[in-house]
Amino acid sequence: MARRKAAPAAVAGAAPGAEAPLPGLARLAPTQRRSRERFERILACATEIMAEKGSEAFRMSDIVERSGVAFGSLYQYFPDKAAIIGTLAERHNAVGRDCVKRDLAAVSSARDLHPALCRIVDSYYEMFMREPVMRDIWQATQADRALQKLDADDMAVLSGLLSDAVRRVAPTMPAASLTTFSGLTMTLIAAAVRHAITLPPRKARQVLTQFKTMLPGDLAGLA
């Protein structure tokens, strides 16, 4: 009689029956207090190390040395460095999505769209400046296939949020046009901000000010 393969061991303190994570994310998230504290200490140390060394230079051994968490415990939560970066990326992505939701909430007519898009540009730039490690996280997501998927999924969510806002004020816009418009607009905003954060602050503001004049002011050509 063939033996059944053993199920992967669950993380101490993790919720029973939880599914394994996607590549580029942490293993099962802990629920017990001590496990949560260890989990958060790992992420806090990883953030500090990335801010100091960049995403390419930091190693799992750096986290063990700084956090005091043993290698065994570290790998219990995070199978590799990509999982740590991916978990941090998802947290920052969630903050970004909340900003976009807030900035789009005031869109009640077509004329509200351009100011809302400009607020999104400013909110994203301020978020990157407030959390400089986001630059390192973003760079890392571009170099790893699993993390690229997380980035693409986040962009799909952001595009969906914009689509919902535009649909409120332009309900007759063809679905294909709406999808293309929303995807391109959010992609361009992300690209502009990620370019701006590589520049000195004054130059970055000038670039973003000019970019905002290029954002759509009405939807007449798309409806």
C-alpha positions, 0 to 999 in steps of 0.5 A, a space after each residue: 500500500 503506497 504511503 500518503 505524502 505528509 502535509 506541509 507542517 503548519 506554522 506555530 500559531 497559524 490558523 488551522 486549515 489555512 491554505 498555503 500562500 502564493 509564491 513570493 509571500 509568507 507562509 501561514 500567518 501566525 495568530 498566537 501573540 508570541 508568534 505574531 511578535 516574532 513575525 513582526 520583528 522579522 519584517 521590521 528588521 528586514 525593513 531596516 536592513 533593506 533601507 541600509 543595504 538595498 534589496 539586492 544586498 540584504 541576506 536572510 542571515 542579516 535578519 537572523 543576526 539583527 532580530 535574534 530569531 533562529 534560522 529555523 524560525 525564520 524559514 518557518 515563516 518565510 521560505 526565502 528572501 522573496 517571501 519577505 519582500 513580497 509580504 512587505 510589498 503587499 502591506 505597502 500595496 494595501 496602503 496605496 489602495 486605500 489612498 486611491 480609494 480615498 482620492 477617488 471617493 469624491 468623484 461624482 461628476 466627470 469634472 472631478 476626475 482630473 483633480 482626483 487623479 492629481 491627488 493620487 499622483 501626490 498621494 503616491 509620491 508622498 507615500 514613497 517619500 514617507 517610506 523610502 524603503 518602498 523604493 527598494 521593495 519596488 526594485 526587488 519586485 521587478 527582478 523576481 517573477 513571483 514578485 512581478 505577479 504581485 505587482 501586476 495583481 496590485 495594478 489590476 486592483 488599482 485599475 479596477 478602482 479607477 474603472 468603478 469611479 469612471 463608470 459612476 460618471 460615464 455609465 455609457 462608456 464601452 467596457 473595452 474603452 473603460 478597461 484600457 483607459 483605467 489600466 493605462 492611466 494607473 500604469 502611467 501614474 505609477 511610472 511617473 511617480 517611480 521616476 520622480 522618486 529617483 530625482 531631487 525633491 524640487 525636480 521631482 515636484 516639477 516633473 510631477 506638476 508637468 505630468 499632471 497637466 497630461 492627465 485626462 481632463 474629460 472623458 468626451 473622447 472615450 465615451 
